[in-house]
């Protein structure tokens, strides 16, 4: 049971760390400097590792990788939401005073 306890504790620390980072990203209201490809890679890897963990019957890794997959899905949704909001905001930025409108 000692090795299982180490595995579950390590899983808890990893998931808590990643969840805290995703929460900070959501709370900050911006995803500047965060690549969507980070989450695409994490989704791909976590899906593969979850399937593998089921196949080798390792429940510590099944749970850990499933939670990491969930955090990656939440993370990419936040990035997409922030990027959409940034695009909308940039379309509604008024031209500086005294500037002439752009020609088509």
C-alpha positions in Angstrom: 0.0 0.0 0.0 3.0 2.3 0.5 3.6 2.7 -3.3 -0.1 3.3 -3.9 -0.1 6.1 -1.3 2.9 7.7 -2.9 1.2 7.5 -6.3 -2.1 9.0 -5.0 -0.3 11.8 -3.1 1.8 12.6 -6.2 -1.4 12.6 -8.3 -3.1 14.9 -5.9 -0.2 17.4 -6.0 0.0 17.3 -9.8 -3.7 17.8 -10.4 -3.9 20.5 -7.7 -1.0 22.4 -9.3 -2.4 22.3 -12.8 -5.9 23.1 -11.6 -4.5 26.2 -9.7 -2.8 27.3 -12.9 -6.0 27.0 -15.0 -7.9 28.8 -12.3 -5.4 31.7 -12.4 -5.7 31.9 -16.1 -9.5 32.0 -15.9 -9.5 34.6 -13.1 -6.9 36.9 -14.8 -9.3 37.4 -17.7 -6.4 36.9 -20.2 -4.5 34.1 -21.9 -1.7 36.2 -23.2 1.4 34.1 -23.6 -0.5 30.9 -23.3 -0.4 28.7 -26.5 -3.5 26.8 -27.4 -1.1 24.1 -28.7 0.0 23.5 -25.1 -3.5 22.3 -24.4 -3.9 20.4 -27.7 -0.7 18.5 -26.8 -1.9 17.9 -23.2 -5.3 16.7 -24.5 -3.6 14.3 -26.9 -1.1 13.0 -24.4 -3.6 12.7 -21.5 -6.1 10.8 -23.8 -3.4 8.3 -24.7 -2.1 8.0 -21.2 -5.6 7.4 -19.8 -6.3 4.7 -22.3 -2.9 3.1 -21.6 -3.5 3.3 -17.9 -6.8 1.5 -18.2 -5.2 -1.2 -20.3 -2.5 -1.8 -17.7 -5.0 -1.5 -14.9 -3.3 1.3 -13.0 -6.0 3.3 -11.3 -3.7 6.0 -9.9 -2.8 6.9 -13.5 -6.3 6.4 -14.8 -7.6 9.0 -12.4 -4.6 11.3 -12.7 -4.6 11.3 -16.5 -8.4 11.7 -16.7 -8.2 14.7 -14.5 -5.3 16.1 -16.5 -7.4 15.6 -19.6 -10.3 17.5 -18.0 -8.0 20.4 -17.0 -6.7 20.6 -20.5 -10.2 20.8 -21.9 -11.1 23.5 -19.5 -7.8 25.3 -20.3 -8.4 25.3 -24.0 -11.9 26.5 -23.6 -10.6 29.4 -21.4 -8.0 30.3 -24.1 -10.6 30.3 -26.8 -13.0 32.4 -24.8 -10.2 34.9 -24.0 -9.0 35.1 -27.6 -12.6 35.7 -28.8 -13.1 38.5 -26.2 -9.8 40.1 -27.3 -10.9 40.0 -30.9 -14.2 41.6 -30.1 -12.6 44.3 -28.0 -10.1 45.2 -30.7 -12.9 45.7 -33.2 -14.6 48.2 -30.9 -11.5 50.3 -30.1 -12.3 53.8 -31.2 -9.8 55.6 -33.5 -7.5 58.0 -31.7 -8.8 61.6 -31.9 -7.7 63.5 -34.9 -7.0 60.3 -36.9 -8.6 59.9 -40.3 -10.6 56.8 -41.0 -8.8 54.0 -42.8 -9.5 53.7 -46.5 -10.7 50.5 -48.0 
